[in-house]
Every structure is written in structure tokens, then in C-alpha cells.
Amino acid sequence: MRMLIVMPKQFKLMLIVNVLLILLFVLANYAMWNMVNSNTHIGHTTMNPLNIIESMWGDVVEGKIYRIDGMGIMRNFPFWIFFVAIAVNLYFIYRLQRTETKQTPS
């Protein structure tokens, strides 16, 4: 038995937007953790709402420590995508509430 699910146009839009936001969040989160965990350098990672800053002081090669003094900076996209997703969903809730109040039961 097949069940046909009929969704209004605005529900399809909401679903597509939320799937895209989830995908963006997962990809940005993966990129962030890949940057933080991928290296074997001696250093320190600092995170704030704007940036993820990785300070690299040195590297160990064959038991010897070599000085690097490098820095990697990446925008903290997962933090901002999360708030964009919340704002978009609040907007969708507002739109749904307005369309429900416009429709009067007959």
C-alpha cells in the first residue's frame, strides 16, 4: 500500500531550507574540526564567536623539536550557521502563524 504525502508549497520550501542549513552546518563543523585535529604540531587552538585561531609553535621530527611559529585562522562558520538556522526557523514559525490566523474555519 502506497501512501501519498501531500505537502503545501511552503512546507516543501521549509524542508529544503532546513536540509540545506543542516548540510552547511555539518560541512562547516567538519572543516573546523579537520583544521583543529589534523596536524601534529605543538601549539594551541583558541576559539571565539568570530574565529578559530591555531598557533603552531613547533613540530617534532625524529625526536627533535623544530620551531615553526605559524598561525592558521578560520572563520567560525558553525557558530553563525546555527544562529542563522534559528532565525530562519523563527521566521517560518511567524509565517505559519500568520497564514493560520488569516484562514478562518468555515
KENUTOR-874725 format. One record per atom (N, C-alpha, C, O, CB): x, y, z. Coordinates in steps of 0.2 Angstrom, whole numbers, plus 5000, padded with zeros to 4 digits. Each point is the difference from the previous one (the first is absolute). Glycine has a CB too. Layout:
BEGIN
XYZ...
//
This chain:
BEGIN
500449945000499650065000500550065000500450015004498649935002500850114989500450065000499650055003499450014999501249954991499850085014499750065003500350064996500650015000499249945011499750104987500250064997500050055005499550025003500149944985501050075013500050065005500050064996500450024995500349925013498850104993499950074997500250055004499750015006499349954987501550085005500250055004499950074997500150014994500849915011498950134998499950074997500750024998500549985002498550055005501050024988500650034997500450035006500649994999498850034990500450015016500450035005500349955004500650015002498750094998500449845001500349955004500649974996500549985003498449995003501150024988500549984996500650055000500649985001498649964991500650125008500650055000500350005007500650005000498850074992500249925013500350005007500549945000500550005003498550065002500749884993500449945000500750014996500549985003498449954999501150104992500650004996500550055004500549995000498849994989500450085013500450055004500449965006500650015001498650094995500449875008500349975006500549944998500550005003498450035003501049934989500449954997500750044998500549975002498649954995500850134999500650044998500450035006500650005000498850034990500350005015500350025006500349955004500650015003498650084998500549855000500349945003500749984997500549995003498349985001501150034989500649984996500650055001500549985001498749964991500650125007500550055001500350005007500650015001498850064991500249925013500349995007500549945001500550015003498450055001500949894993500449945001500650014996500649985003498449944998501050104993500650014996500550055004500649995000498849994989500350085013500450055004500349975006500650015002498750084993500349875009500349975006500549954998500550005004498450025001501049944990500649954998500650044998500549985002498649944994500850135000500650044998500450035006500650005001498850034988500250005016500350025006500449955004500650015002498450074999500749865000500349955004500649974996500549985003498450005003501050024987500649984996500650045001500649985001498649974991500750125008500550045001500349995007500750005001498850084991500149925013500349995007500349945002500550005003498650075000500749874994500349945002500449974995500349945001498750045005501150054988500449964995500750015000500449964998498750064995501250035011500750005000500349975006499749985005500250134989500849885006500349975005500550055003500549995004499449904991500050185004500450055003499950015007499549985003500550084986500549975014500050025007499750075000500350054996500749885008498450084999499750075000499450005004499949965005500650054984499150045010499450025004499550024995500150044995500649995015498749954991499450024996499550045005499849985005500349924987499750165005499550045004499450014995500150014994500950055012498449944997499450014997499650055003500050015006500049874991499750174999499650055002499450004995500049974995500950105011498649974995499450014995500250024993499749984995499650045015501350014989500250024993500549964997499949984994499950135010500749865000500549974997500249945004499949995006500550114989500049855001500349955003500850014999500250004994498849915005501450105006500750024999500449945002500049985006499750154995500749854995500549945002500750034999500250024995499049895001501150095010500750035000500549935000499949965005499750155002500849894989500549944999500750035002500350044997499049904994500950035015500750025002500549964998500650024998498950025012500449894988500649964998499749934998499449995000501450075008499649904990499949944997500549955002500650025001498850024989500449905012500549945002500149964994499649974997500050035015501150004986500249964994500549955003500650035001499150064990500249855009500649955002500250025007500649995001499749994987499350045016500250015007500350075001500150025006500149864995499850164994500350075001499450054999499649994996501649975000498950095008499450054999500350064996500550035001499149945010500050044983500250064996499550055001499449995000501149934992499850145008499550065001499750024993500250004995500550045014498649974992499650024994499850075000500050044995499649845004500150145007499750075001499550024994500050054997501049985009498549924993499550014995499350025004499949985006500749954985498950095004499350015003499549984995500150024994500350075014499149884994499449984995499450045003499849995005500749904991499250144999499450045003499449984995500150004994500550105011498849884998499449984996499450035004500050005006500649894990499050135000499450035002499649955004500049944998499950144993499749935014499649965004499349994997499550035003501250005007499349944984499350004996499549965004499450025000501349994989499549935014499449965004499750045005499450005000501249904998499750155005499750045005499550044997499450015003501649995004499150044987499650044997499449974996499550025000501550064999499249864998499549964997499449985005499450004998501549964993499350025015499549985005499550065001499449995000501549935005499450144996499550065001499650014994499550035001501450025008499449954985499650014994499549955000499450024998501650024996499149895007499549955000499450025005499449994999501549924998499350115009499550025005499650064998499450005000501349965009499650094988499650064997499649984994499450025000501550055004499349894992499649984994499449965003499450014997501649984995499149965012499449965003499550045004499449995000501449925000499550145004499550055003499650044995499450015001501450005008499550014985499650034995499549964997499450024999501650054998499249865002499549954997499449995005499450004998501549954996499350055013499450005005499650064999499449995001501349945007499650134992499650064999499550004994499450015000501550055006499449914988499650004994499449955001499550014997501550024996499249915010499549955001499450035004499449994999501449925000499450125007499550035004499650054997499450015001501349975008499550064986499750054997499549974995499450024999501550065002499349874995499649974995499449965004499449994997501650004995499149985014499549975004499550055002499449985000501449935004499450154998499550055003499650034994499450025001501350005009499649984984499650034994499549954998499450024997501650044999499149875005499549954998499550005005500149985006500749964987498550075006499549995005499749944999499849984994500050145007500049845004499749944999499250014997499750055003501149905006499050014987499450014997499549955003499450004998501150044992
//
